Amino acid sequence: MSFLFLIAVLPLSEWWIIGFEKNYDGYAFGLINENSWFYETPELYANVMLTEGLVQTTFISLSIYFFFKKEYKKSNYLLLFFFISFLLALINVNFF
């Protein structure tokens, strides 16, 4: 589960780098090079990363919480929602 939590937190680190540190090195912003739609501006990218990170972190955190409370059915559903949100994020990056 700690690996899944790491995956969920990675978009938040991207948000921090772009949103707060304003470190744009290595990022090709703008609708060039067949980038995804959210690479149009750094602010849009940061907002998308924040949204993805909060959604995924919420699902995995609640799943871990219910797992330790031995409410495995709730934990499994939240893990399913986490995987669905992760797959939607991957589809968003690759196809839109």
Order of alpha helices (4+ residues) and beta strands (2+ residues): alpha-alpha-alpha
